[in-house]
Amino acid sequence: MKVLKISKNLEKAIEEATEFIKKEKVIVCPTDTVYGLIADAKNKRTVNKIFKIKKRKKENPIPIFVKDLKMAKKIAFINKRQEKFLKKIWPGKVTAILKAKDKDFPKGIIKDRKIGIRIPKHKFLDRLLKELKMPLAQTSANISGNPTPQNVQGILKEFKDKKFQPDLILDEGKLGKKPSVVLDLTQEPPKVLRF
């Protein structure tokens, strides 16, 4: 696992992260909530690798990051009322469950024709998403059931000696420990799945 400090050189970190994702790698990236495992959401191999790293069951789908509402609308059905609401909460710490429009995702992203989408509010991730112009599979950087480490030392310890590991870790120091709120917007009224 290669570790790169973002604070030392933002441009280099963006360049490396972009290259790793294009080469079908899984990276650990800081977000506006916790450190996350990030990869190309449309690539079957990388999505499978996230599930193996996390030791997570495919029945428990992972959400995606998108760069903007325009990209979200290509992936999910978003009506006028939902759009108005999403404009208030995005970018931010809320994952919205929506009806999937784009079915071109590997197993583990869409379940029951629904997909979890979020636009993060984070300088590095925002740049990375704009650079890559693709949705990114994302989930907390921990083994399922374990607490999410708040720093790189904790992440290294979490995945040490494991068969499947992330390929690159981007270090931004200590982060929070609260994941995003998850709201199911496919039902009326919307249902809070995680707070």
C-alpha positions in Angstrom: 0.0 0.0 0.0 1.5 3.3 -1.1 0.8 6.3 1.1 0.8 9.8 -0.3 0.3 13.0 1.8 -2.2 15.3 0.1 -1.0 18.4 2.0 2.5 18.1 0.5 1.4 18.4 -3.1 -2.3 18.5 -4.1 -1.6 18.4 -7.9 0.6 15.3 -7.5 -2.0 13.6 -5.3 -4.8 14.3 -7.9 -2.5 13.0 -10.7 -1.6 9.8 -8.8 -5.2 9.1 -7.7 -6.5 9.6 -11.3 -3.8 7.3 -12.7 -4.5 4.6 -10.1 -8.3 4.6 -10.7 -7.8 4.5 -14.5 -5.5 1.5 -14.0 -8.3 -0.4 -12.2 -6.9 0.1 -8.7 -8.7 0.8 -5.4 -7.6 3.8 -3.4 -8.3 5.1 0.1 -9.3 8.7 -0.1 -10.3 11.4 2.4 -13.9 12.6 2.1 -16.1 15.1 3.8 -17.1 12.4 6.3 -14.6 9.5 6.8 -11.8 7.8 4.8 -13.3 5.9 1.9 -12.4 3.0 -0.4 -12.8 4.6 -3.9 -12.8 3.0 -7.4 -14.3 3.2 -10.9 -18.0 2.4 -10.2 -18.5 0.9 -13.7 -15.6 -1.5 -13.5 -16.6 -5.0 -12.4 -13.0 -5.9 -11.2 -12.5 -2.8 -9.1 -16.0 -3.0 -7.5 -15.4 -6.7 -6.7 -12.1 -5.8 -5.2 -13.8 -3.2 -2.9 -16.1 -6.0 -1.6 -13.1 -8.3 -1.1 -11.1 -5.7 0.8 -14.1 -4.9 3.0 -15.2 -8.5 3.3 -18.7 -7.3 2.5 -21.6 -9.2 1.1 -22.8 -8.2 -2.4 -26.4 -8.0 -1.1 -25.3 -4.9 0.8 -24.7 -2.5 -2.2 -22.2 0.3 -2.1 -23.1 3.9 -3.1 -21.4 6.1 -5.6 -19.9 9.6 -5.8 -20.8 11.8 -8.7 -19.4 15.2 -9.7 -22.7 17.1 -10.1 -26.4 16.9 -10.5 -26.1 16.5 -14.2 -24.2 13.3 -13.8 -26.6 12.1 -11.1 -29.6 12.6 -13.5 -27.9 10.4 -16.1 -27.6 7.6 -13.6 -30.9 8.0 -11.7 -34.5 9.1 -12.2 -34.8 12.5 -10.4 -38.2 14.3 -10.5 -38.6 18.1 -10.0 -39.4 17.8 -6.3 -36.4 15.5 -5.7 -34.1 17.8 -7.7 -35.2 20.8 -5.6 -34.5 18.9 -2.4 -31.1 17.5 -3.7 -30.0 21.1 -4.6 -30.4 22.0 -0.9 -28.4 19.0 0.5 -25.7 18.6 -2.2 -22.8 18.9 -2.2 -22.8 17.5 1.3 -23.0 14.6 3.8 -26.2 13.0 2.5 -26.4 9.8 0.3 -29.7 9.7 -1.6 -31.2 6.4 -2.6 -32.9 6.9 -6.0 -34.4 4.7 -8.7 -31.6 3.7 -11.1 -31.9 4.8 -14.7 -28.4 3.6 -15.9 -28.3 -0.2 -15.4 -24.7 -0.4 -16.7 -23.1 -1.0 -13.3 -21.6 -4.2 -11.9 -23.3 -6.3 -9.2 -23.1 -4.6 -5.9 -23.9 -1.1 -6.9 -27.7 -1.4 -7.8 -30.2 -3.3 -5.7 -33.9 -3.6 -6.4 -33.4 -1.1 -9.2 -32.2 1.5 -6.6 -28.8 3.3 -6.4 -27.2 5.3 -3.6 -25.7 8.6 -4.9 -23.8 11.5 -3.2 -22.0 14.6 -4.3 -19.3 15.2 -1.7 -18.3 18.6 -0.4 -14.5 18.0 -0.3 -11.9 19.9 -2.3 -9.7 16.9 -3.2 -12.7 14.7 -4.2 -14.3 17.4 -6.1 -11.2 17.9 -8.2 -10.8 14.1 -8.6 -14.4 13.6 -9.8 -14.0 16.5 -12.3 -10.7 15.1 -13.6 -12.1 11.5 -14.0 -15.5 12.5 -15.3 -16.9 9.1 -14.0 -19.0 7.9 -11.1 -16.8 6.4 -8.3 -17.8 3.5 -6.1 -17.3 4.5 -2.5 -17.6 3.0 1.0 -15.9 3.5 4.3 -12.3 2.3 4.5 -12.7 -0.5 7.0 -13.6 -4.2 7.2 -17.4 -4.6 7.4 -18.5 -4.5 11.0 -15.4 -2.7 12.3 -15.3 1.0 13.3 -13.9 3.2 10.5 -10.3 4.3 11.3 -10.0 8.1 11.6 -6.4 8.3 10.3 -3.9 6.5 8.0 -2.2 4.7 10.8 -5.5 3.1 11.7 -6.2 2.2 8.0 -2.8 0.6 7.6 -3.4 -1.5 10.8 -6.9 -2.4 9.6 -5.7 -3.9 6.3 -2.2 -5.2 7.4 -1.5 -8.8 6.4 -4.9 -9.1 4.7 -5.1 -10.9 1.3 -6.9 -8.0 -0.3 -5.7 -4.4 0.3 -6.1 -1.0 -1.2 -3.4 0.1 -3.7 -3.0 3.7 -2.6 -3.8 5.7 0.5 -4.1 9.4 0.3 -3.3 10.9 3.8 -5.1 14.1 4.9 -4.6 13.6 8.6 -7.3 12.8 11.1 -10.9 12.8 9.8 -14.3 12.5 11.6 -15.9 9.2 12.4 -19.5 9.8 11.2 -20.5 8.4 7.8 -23.0 10.2 5.6 -26.8 10.3 6.4 -28.7 7.9 4.0 -32.1 9.0 2.8 -34.4 6.8 0.6 -36.1 9.2 -1.8 -37.8 6.4 -3.6 -40.7 6.5 -1.1 -43.1 9.0 0.2 -42.3 10.4 2.7 -38.6 9.9 2.3 -37.2 7.4 4.8 -34.0 7.9 6.8 -32.0 4.7 6.6 -28.9 5.9 8.5 -28.5 9.0 10.6 
